[in-house]
């Protein structure tokens, strides 16, 4: 029994391959793409990476992806890893057809997982809220239905499997498809209930007119660290891809006294599976509702421009309007040389809509908050103004409303009542007088 437990706890030995087709399918340099694929694999605790390589292809083989000679070379590499113990799983950083997967698994004697399957595994491991779990299960089923293979069963001995459509063993395609369709219908119904609840929360926030500021960016750009610093929250922030998955919202006060809702969203990544984009659309609708978007970039990354392009593509696919106010936040300047940082500061000063910061050290954060304040004032066309109102001692309802709005600067008791000093927008002033 002890030996079985030890076997269950042992991570799966994995080998990572990035197929380089030598074309412009992706913005990535092959070596950096491989580095990201390895980082993705490290994000899953059940996997230990024993080796990785870029495999250059003239053209993919329809049935086997790799040529005969290249398959033989890879087979030797797989057998040699982990001091001859051999790899148990091959992660291919790109699309793999069901036929290619089946043929390679048969020839190499290992399990195959493509990029989409790996990202789905990571999301399944990280989702904690009810909505997140439902979205991941729905995305995984959509992916599985197109393949009718159980890409995640290679990890069942470590984690017991997710069992989206029962355990391994079913082989009839018709039974698989019927089971998947039935389960997807049930999940969609459950997700609709969660989405309705989120919509109710959104309507409730609309009654309290706090602007929404959404953080978006490539995974591991530092969004959660920035979110924690600005709001005092304790969202998980690690130097790891997809360290956080479920969205978080917190209220914060800007230097002017304006209160806003800050929303931290899931990180984006190149070639994000379309199943996930579709499943997480309800969560990402918070971005569509935002009055201001902060695009957080890891400015120290060698492919920061390419990452920014990927984020832009996903925002476009979500339907984010071009006229939505957006500030580029160039994060992690603490990881740059002083000379580069000084050049960035000069660029920051010259370029509208750009703020260079370090969420870790706090450098540049005061300027960022001032820029957020100014952008919201411009976007909402509703500047803050100082004012004073006199309330009777019995007028607790309107006094409570002022505090709920977060516009109270100070209060003073007088013989006539309570003199309240406020800083509010014209819209808030009109709402108060309509009470």
C-alpha positions as CSV (number, residue, x, y, z in Angstrom):
1,X,0.0,0.0,0.0
2,X,2.8,2.4,0.9
3,X,4.5,1.7,-2.5
4,X,1.2,2.4,-4.3
5,X,0.9,5.7,-2.5
6,X,4.5,6.7,-3.4
7,X,3.8,5.8,-7.1
8,X,0.6,8.0,-7.0
9,X,2.6,10.9,-5.7
10,X,5.4,10.7,-8.2
11,X,5.1,13.4,-11.0
12,X,4.8,12.4,-14.6
13,X,8.1,12.6,-16.5
14,X,7.5,14.9,-19.4
15,X,9.5,16.0,-22.5
16,X,8.5,19.3,-24.2
17,X,8.7,19.8,-28.0
18,X,8.1,23.0,-29.9
19,X,7.6,22.3,-33.6
20,X,9.0,25.1,-35.7
21,X,7.4,25.2,-39.1
22,X,9.6,28.1,-40.2
23,X,6.6,30.3,-41.1
24,X,4.8,33.3,-39.7
25,X,2.1,31.3,-37.9
26,X,3.2,32.8,-34.6
27,X,5.0,35.9,-33.6
28,X,7.3,33.9,-31.3
29,X,11.0,33.1,-31.7
30,X,11.2,29.3,-31.6
31,X,13.6,29.2,-28.6
32,X,11.5,31.7,-26.6
33,X,8.3,29.8,-27.5
34,X,9.9,26.6,-26.2
35,X,10.8,28.5,-23.0
36,X,7.2,29.5,-22.5
37,X,6.0,26.0,-23.2
38,X,8.4,24.7,-20.5
39,X,7.0,27.3,-18.1
40,X,3.5,26.2,-18.9
41,X,4.5,22.6,-18.0
42,X,6.1,23.8,-14.8
43,X,2.8,25.4,-13.9
44,X,1.2,22.0,-13.5
45,X,2.5,20.3,-10.3
46,X,1.8,16.8,-11.6
47,X,4.5,17.2,-14.3
48,X,8.2,17.3,-14.0
49,X,10.0,18.4,-17.2
50,X,13.0,16.1,-18.0
51,X,14.0,17.6,-21.3
52,X,12.9,20.0,-24.1
53,X,13.9,20.9,-27.7
54,X,12.9,22.8,-30.8
55,X,12.1,20.5,-33.7
56,X,12.3,22.2,-37.0
57,X,9.9,20.9,-39.7
58,X,9.7,21.7,-43.4
59,X,6.1,20.6,-43.4
60,X,4.0,18.6,-41.0
61,X,3.3,15.0,-41.8
62,X,-0.5,14.5,-42.0
63,X,-0.5,11.3,-40.0
64,X,2.5,11.5,-37.8
65,X,3.4,15.3,-37.6
66,X,7.1,14.5,-37.7
67,X,9.1,12.8,-40.4
68,X,10.3,9.2,-39.9
69,X,13.9,10.2,-39.3
70,X,12.9,12.9,-36.8
71,X,10.6,10.5,-35.0
72,X,13.5,8.1,-34.5
73,X,15.7,10.9,-33.1
74,X,13.0,12.0,-30.7
75,X,12.4,8.4,-29.6
76,X,16.0,8.1,-28.6
77,X,15.8,11.3,-26.6
78,X,12.6,10.1,-24.9
79,X,14.3,6.8,-23.9
80,X,17.4,8.6,-22.5
81,X,15.7,11.1,-20.2
82,X,15.7,10.7,-16.4
83,X,18.8,8.6,-16.4
84,X,17.3,6.1,-18.8
85,X,13.9,5.8,-17.0
86,X,12.3,7.4,-20.1
87,X,9.6,10.0,-20.6
88,X,6.0,9.1,-19.9
89,X,4.5,12.2,-21.5
90,X,5.3,14.3,-24.5
91,X,4.0,17.9,-24.5
92,X,3.9,19.2,-28.1
93,X,3.7,23.0,-28.1
94,X,1.2,23.4,-31.0
95,X,-1.9,21.7,-32.5
96,X,-1.9,17.9,-32.8
97,X,-4.7,16.2,-34.6
98,X,-6.4,13.1,-33.0
99,X,-4.8,10.9,-35.7
100,X,-1.4,12.3,-35.1
101,X,-1.8,11.9,-31.4
102,X,-2.9,8.3,-31.7
103,X,-0.1,7.3,-34.1
104,X,2.7,9.0,-32.0
105,X,1.4,7.5,-28.8
106,X,1.5,4.0,-30.4
107,X,5.0,4.5,-31.9
108,X,6.7,6.2,-28.9
109,X,4.8,4.3,-26.2
110,X,4.0,7.6,-24.3
111,X,1.1,9.9,-23.8
112,X,0.8,13.0,-26.0
113,X,-0.7,16.3,-25.0
114,X,-0.8,19.3,-27.2
115,X,-0.8,23.0,-26.2
116,X,-4.5,23.3,-25.9
117,X,-4.7,20.2,-23.7
118,X,-2.0,21.4,-21.5
119,X,-3.6,24.8,-20.9
120,X,-6.9,23.1,-20.2
121,X,-5.1,21.0,-17.6
122,X,-3.6,24.1,-15.9
123,X,-7.0,25.9,-15.9
124,X,-8.6,22.8,-14.4
125,X,-6.0,22.6,-11.7
126,X,-6.3,26.4,-10.8
127,X,-10.1,27.0,-11.0
128,X,-11.6,27.4,-7.5
129,X,-14.8,29.3,-7.8
130,X,-18.0,27.6,-9.0
131,X,-18.0,29.7,-12.2
132,X,-14.4,28.9,-12.9
133,X,-14.8,25.2,-12.5
134,X,-17.9,25.2,-14.7
135,X,-16.1,27.2,-17.4
136,X,-13.1,24.9,-17.5
137,X,-15.2,21.8,-17.6
138,X,-17.3,23.2,-20.5
139,X,-14.1,24.2,-22.4
140,X,-12.6,20.8,-21.8
141,X,-15.7,19.0,-23.1
142,X,-15.8,21.2,-26.2
143,X,-12.1,20.3,-26.8
144,X,-12.7,16.6,-26.1
145,X,-15.7,16.4,-28.4
146,X,-13.7,17.5,-31.4
147,X,-11.2,14.7,-30.7
148,X,-13.0,12.0,-28.8
149,X,-9.9,11.2,-26.8
150,X,-9.3,11.7,-23.1
151,X,-6.2,13.9,-23.2
152,X,-6.1,14.3,-19.4
153,X,-6.3,10.6,-18.3
154,X,-2.5,10.4,-18.3
155,X,-2.6,12.3,-14.9
156,X,-5.3,10.2,-13.3
157,X,-3.0,8.3,-11.1
158,X,-1.7,11.6,-9.6
159,X,-5.0,13.5,-9.2
160,X,-7.7,11.0,-9.6
161,X,-8.9,12.5,-12.8
162,X,-11.6,15.1,-13.3
163,X,-14.1,12.6,-14.7
164,X,-15.9,15.0,-16.9
165,X,-17.4,12.1,-18.9
166,X,-16.8,9.2,-16.7
167,X,-13.5,7.3,-16.3
168,X,-11.4,5.8,-19.1
169,X,-12.6,2.7,-20.8
170,X,-15.5,3.8,-23.0
171,X,-14.6,3.3,-26.7
172,X,-17.8,3.7,-28.6
173,X,-17.7,7.1,-30.4
174,X,-21.5,7.4,-30.3
175,X,-21.7,6.8,-26.6
176,X,-18.9,9.3,-26.0
177,X,-20.5,12.0,-28.1
178,X,-23.9,11.5,-26.5
179,X,-22.4,11.6,-23.0
180,X,-20.4,14.7,-23.9
181,X,-23.4,16.5,-25.4
182,X,-25.6,15.7,-22.4
183,X,-22.9,16.9,-19.9
184,X,-22.4,20.1,-21.9
185,X,-26.1,20.9,-21.8
186,X,-26.1,20.4,-18.0
187,X,-23.0,22.6,-17.6
188,X,-24.4,25.4,-19.8
189,X,-27.6,25.4,-17.7
190,X,-25.6,25.6,-14.5
191,X,-23.3,28.3,-15.9
192,X,-26.3,30.3,-17.0
193,X,-27.4,30.5,-13.4
194,X,-24.0,31.7,-12.3
195,X,-23.9,34.3,-15.1
196,X,-27.3,35.6,-14.1
197,X,-26.0,36.0,-10.6
198,X,-23.0,37.9,-12.0
199,X,-25.4,40.1,-14.0
200,X,-27.3,40.9,-10.8
201,X,-24.1,41.9,-9.1
202,X,-23.2,44.1,-12.1
203,X,-26.6,45.8,-11.9
204,X,-26.1,46.3,-8.2
205,X,-22.8,48.0,-8.8
206,X,-24.4,50.2,-11.5
207,X,-26.7,51.6,-8.8
208,X,-23.5,52.7,-7.0
209,X,-21.8,54.6,-9.8
210,X,-18.2,53.6,-9.2
211,X,-16.2,53.5,-12.4
212,X,-14.7,50.1,-13.2
213,X,-11.0,49.8,-14.0
214,X,-10.0,46.4,-15.5
215,X,-6.5,44.9,-15.4
216,X,-5.6,42.9,-18.5
217,X,-2.4,41.6,-19.8
218,X,-0.3,38.6,-20.8
219,X,0.0,35.9,-18.1
220,X,2.8,36.6,-15.6
221,X,2.9,40.3,-16.5
222,X,2.4,41.2,-12.8
223,X,-1.4,42.0,-12.8
224,X,-2.1,40.3,-9.5
225,X,0.9,41.9,-7.8
226,X,-0.3,45.3,-8.9
227,X,-3.8,44.5,-7.9
228,X,-2.7,43.6,-4.4
229,X,-0.6,46.7,-4.0
230,X,-3.4,49.0,-5.1
231,X,-6.2,47.4,-3.2
232,X,-4.5,45.7,-0.2
233,X,-5.9,42.4,-1.3
234,X,-4.1,39.0,-1.0
235,X,-4.7,37.5,-4.5
236,X,-2.1,34.8,-5.2
237,X,0.8,36.4,-7.0
238,X,3.7,34.1,-8.2
239,X,6.3,34.2,-10.9
240,X,4.4,31.5,-12.7
241,X,2.1,31.3,-15.7
242,X,-1.6,31.4,-14.8
243,X,-0.9,31.7,-11.1
244,X,-4.4,33.2,-10.7
245,X,-7.4,32.2,-12.7
246,X,-10.6,33.3,-11.1
247,X,-11.5,37.0,-11.4
248,X,-11.4,39.3,-8.4
249,X,-12.9,42.7,-7.8
250,X,-12.1,45.2,-5.0
251,X,-12.9,48.8,-4.3
252,X,-10.1,51.3,-4.1
253,X,-9.8,55.1,-3.6
254,X,-7.8,57.3,-5.9
255,X,-5.7,60.3,-4.7
256,X,-8.6,62.7,-5.7
257,X,-10.9,60.8,-3.4
258,X,-12.7,59.1,-6.3
259,X,-13.7,55.5,-5.5
260,X,-13.4,52.9,-8.3
261,X,-13.8,49.1,-8.7
262,X,-10.6,47.4,-9.7
263,X,-11.0,44.1,-11.6
264,X,-8.2,41.5,-12.0
265,X,-8.8,39.2,-14.9
266,X,-7.3,35.9,-16.1
267,X,-4.0,36.4,-17.9
268,X,-3.9,36.0,-21.7
269,X,-1.4,33.9,-23.7
270,X,-0.5,33.4,-27.3
271,X,-2.7,30.8,-29.1
272,X,-5.2,30.8,-26.3
273,X,-7.6,27.9,-27.0
274,X,-10.8,29.2,-28.6
275,X,-12.7,26.9,-26.3
276,X,-11.4,28.8,-23.3
277,X,-12.1,32.2,-24.8
278,X,-15.7,31.1,-25.5
279,X,-16.1,29.5,-22.1
280,X,-14.6,32.5,-20.2
281,X,-16.5,35.1,-22.1
282,X,-18.9,35.7,-19.2
283,X,-16.0,36.4,-16.9
284,X,-14.2,38.5,-19.4
285,X,-17.3,40.6,-19.9
286,X,-16.1,42.6,-16.9
287,X,-13.5,44.0,-19.4
288,X,-16.3,45.0,-21.7
289,X,-18.1,46.8,-18.9
290,X,-14.9,48.7,-17.9
291,X,-14.7,52.5,-18.0
292,X,-10.9,52.2,-18.2
293,X,-8.5,49.3,-19.1
294,X,-5.0,49.0,-17.7
295,X,-3.0,46.9,-20.0
296,X,-0.2,45.5,-17.8
297,X,2.9,44.6,-19.8
298,X,6.1,42.8,-18.6
299,X,8.4,45.4,-20.2
300,X,11.5,43.3,-19.2
301,X,10.4,40.4,-21.3
302,X,12.3,40.1,-24.6
303,X,9.0,39.6,-26.5
304,X,7.0,42.2,-24.7
305,X,5.8,43.7,-28.1
306,X,4.7,40.3,-29.3
307,X,2.8,39.6,-26.0
308,X,1.1,43.0,-26.3
309,X,0.0,42.1,-29.8
310,X,-1.5,38.8,-28.5
311,X,-3.4,40.7,-25.8
312,X,-4.7,43.2,-28.4
313,X,-5.9,40.3,-30.6
314,X,-7.9,38.8,-27.7
315,X,-9.4,42.1,-26.7
316,X,-10.5,42.6,-30.3
317,X,-12.0,39.1,-30.4
318,X,-14.0,39.9,-27.2
319,X,-15.4,43.0,-28.9
320,X,-13.7,45.7,-26.7
321,X,-14.6,49.0,-28.3
322,X,-11.7,51.0,-29.8
323,X,-12.9,54.2,-27.9
324,X,-12.6,52.6,-24.4
325,X,-9.9,54.5,-22.4
326,X,-6.7,52.4,-22.1
327,X,-3.4,53.0,-20.3
328,X,-0.4,50.8,-21.0
329,X,1.3,50.0,-17.7
330,X,5.0,49.0,-18.4
331,X,5.6,46.8,-15.3
332,X,8.8,45.2,-13.9
333,X,11.1,48.1,-14.6
334,X,13.0,47.0,-11.5
335,X,14.4,44.1,-13.6
336,X,15.9,46.5,-16.1
337,X,19.3,48.2,-16.0
338,X,19.4,51.8,-14.7
339,X,20.2,53.1,-18.2
340,X,17.2,51.3,-19.7
341,X,15.0,52.5,-16.9
342,X,16.0,56.1,-17.5
343,X,15.2,55.7,-21.2
344,X,11.8,54.3,-20.3
345,X,11.1,57.2,-18.0
346,X,11.8,59.6,-20.8
347,X,9.6,57.6,-23.2
348,X,6.9,57.5,-20.5
349,X,7.0,61.3,-20.1
350,X,6.7,61.8,-23.9
351,X,4.1,59.1,-24.7
352,X,0.5,59.7,-23.8
353,X,-1.3,56.7,-22.3
354,X,1.9,55.0,-21.0
355,X,3.1,54.6,-17.4
356,X,6.3,52.8,-16.4
357,X,6.2,51.2,-13.0
358,X,7.4,48.5,-10.7
359,X,4.5,46.9,-8.8
360,X,7.1,45.1,-6.7
361,X,9.0,48.2,-5.5
362,X,6.3,50.7,-5.9
363,X,8.2,52.9,-8.3
364,X,5.9,54.9,-10.6
365,X,2.7,54.0,-8.8
366,X,1.8,57.6,-7.7
367,X,2.1,58.8,-11.3
368,X,0.0,55.8,-12.4
369,X,-2.8,56.6,-10.0
370,X,-2.8,60.3,-11.1
371,X,-3.1,59.1,-14.7
372,X,-6.0,56.8,-13.8
373,X,-7.7,59.7,-12.1
374,X,-7.2,61.9,-15.2
375,X,-8.3,59.3,-17.7
376,X,-11.5,58.6,-15.8
377,X,-12.3,62.2,-15.5
378,X,-11.9,62.5,-19.3
379,X,-13.7,59.3,-20.1
380,X,-16.6,60.0,-17.8
381,X,-16.7,63.7,-18.5
382,X,-17.6,64.0,-14.9
383,X,-14.9,65.8,-12.8
384,X,-14.9,65.8,-9.0
385,X,-16.0,69.0,-7.3
386,X,-15.8,70.1,-3.6
387,X,-19.2,71.0,-2.1
388,X,-21.0,71.1,1.3
389,X,-24.5,70.0,2.3
390,X,-26.4,70.5,5.5
391,X,-28.5,67.6,6.8
392,X,-30.9,67.6,9.7
393,X,-29.9,65.4,12.6
394,X,-32.8,63.0,11.7
395,X,-31.8,62.7,8.1
396,X,-29.9,59.4,8.5
397,X,-30.9,58.0,5.1
398,X,-29.3,60.6,3.0
399,X,-26.3,60.8,5.3
400,X,-25.8,57.0,4.9
401,X,-26.1,57.4,1.1
402,X,-23.2,59.9,1.1
403,X,-21.0,57.5,3.1
404,X,-22.0,54.6,0.8
405,X,-20.9,56.7,-2.2
406,X,-17.6,57.4,-0.5
407,X,-17.8,61.1,-1.2
408,X,-17.6,62.4,2.4
409,X,-14.5,64.4,3.2
410,X,-15.5,65.6,6.6
411,X,-18.4,66.3,8.9
412,X,-19.2,68.9,11.5
413,X,-22.0,69.1,14.0
414,X,-23.9,72.4,14.1
415,X,-27.0,73.7,15.8
416,X,-28.9,73.4,12.5
417,X,-27.8,69.8,11.8
418,X,-24.8,68.0,10.3
419,X,-22.6,70.0,7.9
420,X,-21.0,67.5,5.5
421,X,-18.1,68.4,3.3
422,X,-18.2,66.3,0.1
423,X,-16.1,65.7,-3.0
424,X,-18.4,64.4,-5.8
425,X,-19.3,64.4,-9.4
426,X,-22.2,66.3,-10.9
427,X,-23.9,63.0,-11.5
428,X,-23.6,62.1,-7.8
429,X,-24.8,65.5,-6.8
430,X,-27.9,65.2,-9.0
431,X,-28.6,61.7,-7.6
432,X,-28.4,63.0,-4.0
433,X,-30.8,65.9,-4.7
434,X,-33.3,63.5,-6.2
435,X,-33.4,61.4,-3.0
